[in-house]
Amino acid sequence: MEIEDLLIKIAKILKKLDISYAVTGGMAVSVWGRPRYTADIDIIVLLEQKNISRLAKELLGIDKNVYVSKEAMEKALKTKGEFNFIHPQSRLKVDFWISKGKFNEEEIKRGVSQKIEGEKVIFVSPEDLILSKLLWYLQSESTRQLEDINSVLKISKVNIDFIKKEAKKQGALEIFEKLLKTK
């Protein structure tokens, strides 16, 4: 199974179960910036307790030998953390990130529908992708985050004023302004 095929299957399941979501991370960078290799799919979800059993059942139905833990889903919901879905045959992994509150909820609301192999998939906006990459950079100082931001800035049209306003709230405005100067 290719990563795009798995992404489409997951998007269809989330739509069927009426679970709001937005794809972020490397897959979103490939949509808004330069394509780059990624072995996983990162998805922010607005998951409620009532949807856990149904989501687990649907994910387990994707293929034989897949892995998802209902207990891990419940723990992630309780801690606002993440849980994983693993497709061993293809060695693909999906990280489901539980919404941590207003910022993630707004990211999902501002999500942008893109067609992948003819199917609609919701991605975070390029602005929100940049903002999340800034946050990850603040936590990890990984230059990969800055490379991804530069890629998005070069390829996608973004609302710079919005990013500056939000980056200031995050404490990342100085970093973002440095990136703008090198663009």
Disulfide bonds with the S-S distance in Angstrom:
none
